[in-house]
Amino acid sequence: MTSPPINVTDRICSNDRMSSVKIQDEVILMNYEKGLLYGLDDIGSAIYGMIAEPTRVSELCDKLSVEYGAEPSVVQRDLLNLLDALSTHGLIVVTGENP
């Protein structure tokens, strides 16, 4: 069963059951349950670092738009794609729309 797509009102955080290691600007995540490794590029690694605590996706979009000087709609599209992929692999936790 697949989970519903993440939306901007959701709160998300990194999955504290995953082990990670930082190598230069990139993060490698280890999912021991599945026996898989996942690598994030420098931007993905920066985003993963921003979600150590539960964060609303819309707030993350705003931060990234300012930090990278990018169009909010482009940031939102790309961020939601990344978060959906991370969620599919169990690397983040979606905590819903709670305040």
BELQUIRA-V965788 format. One record per residue. N is the residue number from 1. SS is DSSP state (h for helix, s for strand, l for the rest). Layout:
{{N;SS} {N;SS}}
This chain:
{{1;l} {2;l} {3;l} {4;l} {5;l} {6;l} {7;l} {8;l} {9;l} {10;l} {11;s} {12;s} {13;s} {14;s} {15;l} {16;l} {17;l} {18;l} {19;s} {20;s} {21;s} {22;s} {23;s} {24;l} {25;l} {26;s} {27;s} {28;s} {29;s} {30;s} {31;s} {32;l} {33;l} {34;l} {35;l} {36;s} {37;s} {38;s} {39;s} {40;s} {41;l} {42;h} {43;h} {44;h} {45;h} {46;h} {47;h} {48;h} {49;h} {50;h} {51;l} {52;l} {53;l} {54;l} {55;s} {56;s} {57;h} {58;h} {59;h} {60;h} {61;h} {62;h} {63;h} {64;h} {65;h} {66;h} {67;h} {68;h} {69;l} {70;l} {71;l} {72;h} {73;h} {74;h} {75;h} {76;h} {77;h} {78;h} {79;h} {80;h} {81;h} {82;h} {83;h} {84;h} {85;h} {86;h} {87;h} {88;h} {89;l} {90;l} {91;l} {92;s} {93;s} {94;s} {95;s} {96;s} {97;l} {98;l} {99;l}}
